Amino acid sequence: MSYERIDGYHDVALKGIVGSGAPGIIALSFVMEDGQQKSLTLHACEIFRATDFVNQNVVSRLLLFRGPEIDTGIVIDKLRWATSLSDAKSYLSPEWVEVVLAKIRSGQLSLLVLEPSCGAEIVALFSHLST
């Protein structure tokens, strides 16, 4: 499979994004339909981009790309998007992309993609996550 779907996040609301005092740690907080709270913490986060964070951010899917079977085309597109801005192109070099792809294939790094139903979209490159 080219990605892993993280179960339990469909239709939850993304309520917060917090960068901690420790470098490279980003916490995402969610509220489920029944009011329960969930969180994901990304550790050793090297790249992070979130857009369109609004009052209502509803998750369609949370995808995790890692391992030897990744779809490199999708991963490269997401990395380019995450390292660009609305007025600037991606700063990634082809050499750096190859190094990162090798690390994702070997499991050293993972790429998280939050696909929204409404609101925020997120792409993050990190070493591991905790809940």
JOQUI-V208472 format. One record per pair of residues at least 24 apart in sequence whose C-alpha atoms are under 8 Angstrom apart, sorted by the first residue. I is the first residue (numbers start at 0). J is the second residue. Records with the same first field share a line. If there is no record, write none. Layout:
BEGIN
I: J  J
END
This chain:
BEGIN
0: 68  69
1: 64  65  68  69  70
2: 62  63  64  65  68  69  70
3: 62  63  64  65
4: 60  61  62  63
5: 60  61  62  63
6: 61
8: 58  59  60  61
9: 58  59  60  61
10: 57  58  59  116
11: 57  58
12: 55  56  57  58
13: 55  56  57  58  119
14: 56
37: 130
38: 130
39: 128  129  130
40: 128  129  130
41: 125  126  127  128  129
42: 125  126  127  128  129
43: 125  126  127
44: 123  124  125  126
45: 123  124  125
46: 81  82  122  123  124  125
47: 81  121  122  123  124
48: 81  82  121  122  123
49: 119  120  121  122
50: 118  119  120  121
51: 118  119  120
52: 118  119  120
53: 118  119
54: 118
55: 117  118
56: 115  116  117  118  119
57: 115  116  117  118  119
58: 113  114  115  116  117
59: 113  114  115  116
60: 113  114  115
61: 111  112  113  114
62: 111  112  113  114
63: 109  110  111  112
64: 103  109  110  111
65: 103  104  105  106  108  109  110
66: 103  104  105  106
67: 103  104  105
68: 104
69: 104
71: 100
74: 110
77: 112  122
78: 122
81: 122  123
END
